[in-house]
Amino acid sequence: MIDRTSPLVALINEDASVSIMYRLSALPTTVGALGTPYTQSSFSTITYSVFDKNSATPDTAIGGHSAASLTVSAVVYNTMQGWDVDSTGYNFLHTIAGTAFATGGHVYMVEHKYTLTTGFVGWTRAKLTALPVSTS
């Protein structure tokens, strides 16, 4: 079962663009089952913020990446897309420019906040550690 409170955790290269993929779906009604995937029409808004958790202000989002609005049709698919995690796939893809992850050795938290047309508000989180790149 997916723990919706734990962030995705990954290593990235500093200054490199990062693509974040999720399967966004309603909670399953049966233990061990998958919930019904959301589609573009399920969402009212989606925003994202990036935080440098090693900065002097770790709870202040990085400029240009603070509650930035995303176009739903640009980041949400109406059909599941294939990936190598499982046979079900993902329906959310957002690529963030490498300028958000400028300092090697720092930990970054990416938060996507979404509001459904029902009024439900949810978040996804990704905890990314930027590896220093000597040629950066």
Protein Blocks (a to p, Z undefined) as FASTA:
>chain_A
ZZfkbccdddddehiacddddddddddfbehiacddddfklpmbdcdddddfkbmblmbc
cehiaoiacdfklmpcfbdcddfkbmnbpcbdcdddfklmmbghiacddddddddfkopa
cdddddddddddfkZZ
